[in-house]
Amino acid sequence: MKILANDGISPKGKEALEAEGFEVITVTVAQEQLIDYINKNNISGILVRSATQVRKDLIDSCPSLKLIGRGGVGMDNIDVVYAKEKGLFVINTPAASSESVAELVFAHLYGGVRFLHDANRNMPLEGDSSFKKLKKNYAKGIELRGKTLGVIGFGRIGQATARIAIGVGMRVIFHDPFIEKANIVLSFYDGQKLEFNLEGISKEQLIKSSDFISLHVPAQKEYVIGEKEFKAMKEGVGIVNAARGGVIDEVALIDALEEGKVAFAGLDTFESEPKPEIKILMHSNISLTPHIGAATAEAQDRIGLELADQIVSLLK
């Protein structure tokens, strides 16, 4: 059977599938050519990340397709319910990239509180001519330790983010409409463990109480953070979105940054992705990454192997 990994798969995942007799194709087929390619090559399974769309038209037009796999958590680029109604297997890897995304959140947080994103822009331009000026500009950083991190969305990634925050010495509060309580376990290199029991609070309470806010929610029809929420936040809050574009109102975010309500933002996803707005890209108080939350070697290996295990169990 042939598996098309249209958005790529790790070498370990590819090897695991090939060892079980699958033919793994790793060419990237353009969206408009995908139906024709699947039919001509008798593809049994398609693996995607966030770039490729698997919608009703493709599902209806590709009778050879038996399985759709998403390398990662969110499946908003797949018509999941319809695919299952048509008898296709739909799989994803919800746990594989949690730690990688959580670490990226803290890369943005540490970069924000110490102005690293802006210093890295300006040091190559002015470091030799305005060193003392830049030193003064970036000398008012703050520490994360002792501050409150509010986590909106407390699934696997939200809880992985909480574990790092607790390890850093932060207070963690969370809001999730589906989770009232959570047991957070910190595991250390020598086998020791510590447990923390957290109780969820309302979004309104979280917004008012947090020094920093991190979002970990699926794609939404409405903004999770908009003008109303920004106005209710503490002065000088930091906010990170490594979840999905469109959960933050970016126009309202720019206004909040300009007014000083928000000190900095870290964005890995964008409303108009893959073409983020120029105002977002050029703002000196926004730390930017191009949707790379799960893009670590370790996470990609876990994703590939987890997909391979599921495919083997379902199709063989």
Number of C-alpha atoms within 10 A of each C-alpha: 12 19 26 25 23 20 18 19 25 19 13 16 22 23 18 19 21 15 10 13 13 20 17 20 17 16 11 13 17 11 14 9 9 18 19 14 16 23 15 11 12 16 23 21 23 23 25 23 21 16 11 19 16 23 15 15 10 19 20 13 13 19 13 16 22 19 21 24 25 25 28 24 21 18 21 16 16 22 17 19 11 14 21 13 9 13 11 17 19 21 21 21 20 17 17 25 25 22 23 21 26 25 17 22 25 19 14 28 25 17 19 24 18 17 23 18 19 17 19 12 11 14 15 9 11 13 15 9 10 12 13 10 12 15 13 9 12 14 11 10 14 12 12 19 13 13 17 20 25 27 28 25 22 25 18 18 27 25 23 22 27 26 21 17 21 18 11 15 13 18 18 22 22 29 24 20 12 10 14 13 15 15 11 16 15 16 12 9 6 6 6 8 10 9 11 11 9 14 14 20 18 13 20 12 16 24 24 17 18 23 22 26 24 27 25 24 21 16 17 13 8 11 15 16 20 17 16 9 16 21 15 15 23 16 16 16 22 26 27 26 22 25 27 22 23 21 23 26 18 21 13 17 22 18 14 22 21 13 12 13 19 24 19 27 26 25 24 22 24 25 15 11 14 12 9 14 14 8 12 19 15 11 16 16 21 26 24 18 16 12 19 13 22 23 13 15 11 14 22 23 19 20 26 25 23 20 25 23 15 15 22 14 8 12 13 9
